[in-house]
């Protein structure tokens, strides 16, 4: 398996500094948070995109994916959501990134009338349409286990009916744990569609402030063991949610320990 970290952990940091951290601490790739407040986002010009891609190539670091915020199950018209996904896919293509992250984003309970079946159908319809565009660009769209579809069992209800190779899943280990799903069950649900895995650690279900890997309650060892046992050899990406927790310890000082911890887990599960 290869290791990456998300720029969510280093909000606003220039690309050159992100790459310096990746190289210095032995990470093979970076997941790029594609938000207007970040250096990399869909509003970049073609030249700016080419410059970012060239910086990564020169550093020998891969852009694992473009982490967008499109909500594929959200109530409302399809076209704005599809436009957002197309913009993310175009950015990923220009950067040479294989994946685009999207959220389920169904209506929260009580916020708006939307059944689970409606949310599933809306998301599957939009992803089926977006998949053809993604195929033309050589990019896979990954639905993260998150919000309205927190577990693998939830996400498979969306991507299973789509049935397109360009639509897959992103396993966020915190959300499946919060949803009460065991790692072996998540893997069983998502394995035919799994793009990569986001790892992290937290103190408890009530306190999701990011912690150093291995210092919290998330079942990272079990997740890595399941992946290893099944011969999965993709990316483990540390999504340290510093952007949402300003008081959290800076990620830069934790990167060495995080890589070492993941390495130990891989060795122990071999």
N, C-alpha and C positions, 0 to 999 in steps of 0.2 A: 504494500500500500504506500501511497505517496501522501505527504503532509502539506497542507496549505493553511493560511489564516485569512479571515475576512477583514476588509478595511472598515467594517463596523467597529472594530476594536481600536482603530486609530483615526477617529473622525477628522476629516479635513486635511489629513497629512498629504503633502505633495507626493506624486508618483515616485520621484527619485528617492525620497526618504522611505517610502513603503518598500521599494526594491532593496534599499540598503539593509533594512531589517530582515527581509526574507533571506538575502544572501548571507548576512552575518550569523543568522541563527539556524540555517540549514533547512529552510522550508522550500519545497519544490515549486509551489504555486501560491497564487493569491486569488481569492474571490473578491471581485470589485463591486462595492455597493454603488449602484447606479442611481444616484439621487442628485438633484440640482445643487445641493449644498456641498457635494463632493467634487474632487477634481475630474472624475470620469462620470459622464452622464450622457443621455441621448442628444443633448443640445450641442455637443462638440461638432466642430466642422470636420469635413473629411481630412484635412491636413492635421488637425489636432488628434484625430483618431489614429492616423498613420504614425504620428510622433509617439503616442502612448505605446502602440504596438512595437515600435522600434526600440523604445526604452526597455520594455520587457524582454525582447529578444536579445538585446545586447547584454542584459544582466543574466540571461540563462534561466529566467523565471517564467513559468507558464501562467497565463490568465485562465484560471479554472472555470470561472463563470461570471456572468453579469447578474447581480442580485437586484432584480426589479421589484416593483410594488404593485403590479397589476393584480386585481382581485377578480379571478375568473368566475367565481360563483356569485358575485355581487348583484343585487337586484338592479334593474334598469336596462337601458338599451345596450345592445351588443357592440355597436361600432366604436364607441369611445374606448372600451376595453381592448378590442381588437387592434385599434390604432396604437394603444400603449404597448401591446405585445409586439406588434410589428416594429415599432421604434427600438425596442429592446433587442429584438432579433437582429435588426440591422446593425446596431452597435456591436453586438457580439461577433457578428460576421466580420466587421471591419477590424475588430481587435484580435481576431483569431481565437476567440473563446468558444468552446464546444457547447456550453450550456447557458440557458437563461432561467433564472429562478422567478416563479410567480407564486402568489398566495391563493388559497381557496377564497377567503374573504366573503363567505356567505353572511347573510344578515344575522347579527347577534340576536339571541333569544329576546323576544319582546320588542326589538327595535323596529321590525317591519315584518309583515306577514310573508313568510317564506318557509315552506316545508323542506325537510331534508331532500325529498325526491325532486322538488323544484330546483333546489340549489345544485344537486348533482346533474340534473339535465341541462341547466343553463351552462354550467362549467364544461360539461362534455361537448355541448354544441359549439361553444366558443373555441375550445381547444382543437376540435376537429377541423374547424375552419383555419385556425392559426397554424396547424400542423403542416398544411400544404405550403404555406409561405416559408415556414421554418425549414422544410425539406429542400426548397429551392436554394436556401442560404447555407445549408449544411449545419444547422444548429438544432439542438434538442431543447424543448421546453420542459422544465421540471416543476411539478407542483409540490410545494413544501408541506410536510405534515405540520399544520399550523392552524390557529384560530378555529373556524367552523368545522374543519376537517383535521383534527389533531392527531389521529392515529393512522397507522397503515391501513387498517380496515376501513377507515373513513375515506382515505385518498383513493383506494382502489375502486371505490364506487364511482369515482369520476373518471379515472384514466383507463379502467378496464373497458368500458363501453366505447371509448374513443378508438382503441385498437390500432393506433398509429405508432410506428417506431420512433417518430420524432417527439412523442409526448411520453414523459416518464415521471419519476418521483425523486424527491430530495428528502432524505430521512433526517429530521432534526430530533436528536435523541432526547432533548428536554421535553418537547411537546408530546412525544409518544409516552414518555414516563408520566407526565402530568395527566395524560389520558388513561392511565392505568393499564397500558399494553406492555406485555413482556417482550424483550428484544427478539426472542426466537419467533414470536408471532408477527412482529413488525416485519422481520426479514422474510418470513414465509409469504406475507401479503405482497410485499413490494419487490421481491428479488427479480422477477422478470423485467421490471421497469426501472430498477434503481440506477440513478445517475451518480450520486455521491452522497456522503454522510457528513452532516454537521455535528461536531462534538462540542461540548461545553461542560461547565459544572456550576452548581448552585448550592446554597446552604439548605434549602427546604422548598416545599411547594409554596410556602407563604413568602419566602424571601428569595427572589430570583436574581439578586445582584450577582454578577459574574464573579467566579472565583478561579484560582489556578486549577488546572486540570488535575484531578485526583484528590482534591481537598474538599469536595462536596459530596452530595448524595446520589448523583446520577450514576446509572449502571454502565459506566464506560467499559469496564473489564468484560462484562457480559456481552455488550454490543460487539466489541472487537473479537471476542471468542466466537460468537455466532458467525461473524463475517469470515473469519479465518477458517473455521470448520467447514464452511461451504465454498471455500476457494475463491472468495471475492477479493479482488486486488485493486480496487479503485482508490478514490481520494477520501481522506479524512480531513475535513476542513474545520479549524477551530473558529467558531463564531463567538467571539467575546463581545458582549453587548455593552461596550463602554459608552456608546452614543446615548443609550437610554439610562445609564447609571453613572453620572459624572463623578461620583465619589469613589467609584471602583478604582482599584489599583491600576496604574498604567500598564498596558499590555506589553510594551517593549521589555520591561524587566522580567516578564513571565515566560517569554517565548522559548528560552533555552530549556527551562523546566518542563514546559508543555511538550516540546518535541521529545525530550528524554522520557517523559511519562508514557507517551504514545508508543515510543520504541519498546519500553518495558512490557507494555500490554501485548504488543505483537510478539515479543519473544516468549512471554509466558503462555500465549495461546498457540504457539507453533507446535 
